Amino acid sequence: MAHVRIVLCRPSHPGNIGAAARAMKAMGLSDLRLVATEKFPAPEARWMATNAVDVLAQAKIHTTLAEAISDCIQAFALSARTREWSTPVLDVRTAVARAAEAGGNVAFVFGNEQAGLTNEEMLACQTLVHIPANPDFSSLNLAQAVQVVAYELFMTSKPETGKFRPEKPATNQDREGLYEHLERAAVESEFFDPASGSRLPTRLRRLFARVPDLEREEVNILRGLLNALQEHKPK
């Protein structure tokens, strides 16, 4: 699945990076992205990668999650914890099936070993994904979680079935531009006051996260409408 990437946010131990690379290669994945990693490259990563050092060698390093997923049409955030203000929640098998059918790049995003993903990182994705596990001990090691996702992707991999795909799906960068534009228009129209404590920006993200097949043309239509409304704002 060349269109699928694994993104590790702020990994603190290089051994986990190497183990994740090994898990990926065993299941036919090769696109590894590292966000704000503390220690990489490192010998510990090579030791744990074993024969997957090629995956490490071509791993791309990013300063922010937004940069790592900017060209993705869907991003799936892995977390064992439920959040009150989260994007839609799927089990890992359902999320993988959706990723397999996507018409563009997709990312599975994993958080730091100790703290997981921040709320901001989670909201940058469209879907929150849980790996079903023992409710009394549901936390997996970072590389173990990557292995589960990689395995499910491998088992789902199959030829195209002819199902409809958007011609030009919206990327994460397109979505972020839309969110910023909506918030700017809401402020200019006095519908939204940033100082009010309103959760409007989060609610808008959740709304559009429920449209996984959002097309770039649809984003452009919405932004064109916003531009027209802003230009014709009463003086």
C-alpha positions in Angstrom: 0.0 0.0 0.0 2.2 2.8 -1.3 -0.4 5.4 -0.4 -0.3 4.6 3.3 2.2 6.2 5.7 3.0 5.6 9.3 3.6 8.8 11.3 5.3 8.7 14.8 4.8 12.0 16.8 7.6 12.9 19.2 9.0 9.4 19.7 11.3 9.4 22.7 13.1 6.1 22.3 15.0 5.4 19.0 14.6 1.6 19.7 10.8 2.0 19.2 11.4 3.7 15.8 13.5 0.8 14.7 11.0 -1.7 15.9 8.2 0.2 14.1 10.3 0.1 10.9 10.7 -3.6 11.2 6.9 -4.1 11.8 6.2 -2.0 8.7 8.6 -3.8 6.4 7.3 -7.2 7.5 3.8 -6.1 6.3 4.9 -4.4 3.0 4.9 -0.8 4.2 7.8 1.6 3.7 6.7 5.2 4.2 7.8 6.2 7.7 7.5 9.8 8.9 8.9 11.1 12.2 7.7 14.3 13.8 9.9 16.2 16.3 11.8 13.1 17.2 14.2 13.5 20.2 17.0 11.1 19.1 17.3 10.0 15.5 19.3 8.7 13.7 20.6 6.4 16.5 22.3 3.0 16.7 19.4 1.7 18.9 17.0 2.3 16.0 19.3 0.3 13.6 19.6 -2.5 16.1 15.9 -2.9 16.6 15.1 -2.5 12.8 17.2 -5.6 12.1 16.8 -6.0 8.3 14.5 -3.0 7.9 17.3 -0.4 8.0 16.2 0.6 4.5 12.9 1.9 5.9 14.8 3.9 8.5 17.2 5.3 5.8 14.3 6.7 3.8 12.2 7.9 6.7 11.3 11.6 6.4 11.6 13.9 9.4 9.1 16.7 10.0 9.0 19.5 12.5 5.1 19.4 12.8 2.4 16.9 12.3 0.6 19.3 9.9 3.7 19.1 7.6 3.8 15.3 7.8 0.2 14.9 6.7 -0.4 18.0 4.5 -0.9 16.0 1.3 -3.0 13.2 2.9 -6.7 13.0 2.2 -7.3 11.1 5.5 -5.4 10.9 8.8 -6.2 8.3 11.5 -5.1 9.1 15.0 -4.3 6.1 17.2 -5.2 6.4 20.9 -6.2 4.0 23.7 -8.0 6.9 25.4 -11.4 8.3 24.6 -11.7 12.1 24.4 -14.8 14.2 25.1 -14.1 16.4 22.1 -12.7 13.9 19.6 -13.2 13.2 15.9 -15.3 10.2 14.9 -14.1 6.9 16.5 -13.5 3.7 14.6 -12.0 0.3 15.6 -8.7 -0.4 13.8 -10.2 -2.9 11.3 -12.9 -0.5 10.1 -10.3 2.3 9.8 -8.0 0.1 7.8 -10.8 -0.9 5.4 -11.5 2.8 4.9 -7.8 3.5 4.3 -7.5 0.7 1.8 -10.4 2.3 -0.3 -9.0 5.8 -0.2 -8.2 7.6 -3.4 -5.1 9.3 -2.2 -2.4 9.3 0.5 -3.5 8.4 4.1 -1.7 8.4 7.4 -1.9 6.4 10.6 -0.6 8.7 13.3 0.9 7.5 16.6 1.7 9.5 19.7 4.6 9.7 22.2 5.3 6.5 24.2 4.4 8.1 27.5 1.7 10.6 26.8 0.2 9.6 23.4 -1.2 12.2 21.1 -2.0 15.7 22.2 -5.5 17.0 21.7 -4.2 19.3 19.0 -2.6 16.4 17.2 -5.7 14.3 17.4 -7.9 17.1 16.0 -5.5 17.5 13.1 -6.7 14.0 12.0 -10.2 13.1 10.8 -10.7 9.9 12.8 -9.8 8.6 16.2 -8.8 4.9 16.1 -8.9 2.3 18.9 -7.2 -1.1 18.9 -9.6 -3.3 20.9 -7.7 -4.8 23.9 -8.2 -5.9 27.5 -10.1 -3.1 29.1 -8.0 -3.5 32.3 -4.8 -3.0 30.4 -5.4 -1.5 27.0 -2.1 0.3 26.4 0.2 -1.2 23.7 3.8 -0.4 23.2 4.3 2.0 20.3 5.9 -0.6 17.9 3.2 -3.2 18.9 0.5 -0.7 17.9 2.2 -0.1 14.6 2.5 -3.9 14.1 -1.3 -4.4 14.6 -2.1 -1.6 12.1 0.4 -2.8 9.6 -0.9 -6.4 9.8 -4.5 -5.2 9.3 -3.4 -3.2 6.3 -1.6 -6.2 4.9 -4.7 -8.4 5.3 -6.9 -5.8 3.7 -4.6 -5.2 0.7 -6.3 -6.4 -2.5 -6.8 -5.2 -6.1 -9.1 -2.3 -6.9 -12.8 -3.3 -6.9 -14.0 -0.5 -9.2 -15.7 1.3 -6.3 -16.1 5.0 -6.9 -13.2 7.2 -5.8 -13.1 11.0 -5.8 -11.2 12.4 -8.8 -9.3 14.9 -6.7 -9.8 14.2 -3.0 -9.1 17.0 -0.5 -5.8 16.9 1.3 -5.2 17.7 4.9 -3.7 21.0 3.8 -7.0 21.7 1.9 -9.0 20.9 5.0 -6.8 23.1 7.3 -7.2 26.0 4.8 -11.0 25.6 5.0 -11.0 25.5 8.8 -9.0 28.7 9.0 -11.2 30.4 6.4 -14.4 29.4 8.2 -13.0 30.7 11.5 -11.9 33.9 9.9 -15.3 34.4 8.3 -17.1 33.6 11.5 -15.0 36.3 13.4 -15.5 38.9 10.7 -19.3 38.3 10.7 -19.3 38.5 14.5 -20.9 35.1 14.6 -17.9 33.8 16.6 -15.8 35.6 19.3 -12.5 33.8 20.0 -12.5 35.2 23.5 -15.9 33.7 24.3 -14.6 30.2 25.0 -16.9 28.8 22.3 -16.0 25.4 20.9 -17.1 26.4 17.4 -13.7 25.7 15.7 -13.6 22.2 17.2 -17.2 21.5 16.2 -16.5 22.5 12.6 -13.5 20.1 12.6 -15.8 17.3 13.9 -18.4 18.2 11.3 -16.0 17.9 8.3 -14.2 14.9 9.8 -17.5 13.0 9.2 -17.0 13.6 5.4 -14.0 11.3 4.7 -14.4 11.5 0.9 -14.4 15.3 0.8 -13.2 16.5 -2.6 -10.9 19.4 -3.4 -13.5 20.9 -5.7 -16.0 20.9 -2.8 -13.5 22.7 -0.5 -13.0 25.3 -3.3 -16.8 25.8 -3.6 -17.1 26.4 0.1 -14.2 28.8 0.2 -15.5 30.6 -2.9 -18.8 31.0 -1.1 -17.1 32.4 2.0 -15.1 34.8 -0.2 -18.3 36.0 -1.9 -20.0 36.6 1.4 -17.0 38.4 2.9 -16.8 40.7 -0.2 -20.5 41.6 0.0 -20.4 42.2 3.8 -22.5 45.3 4.5 -20.4 48.4 5.2 
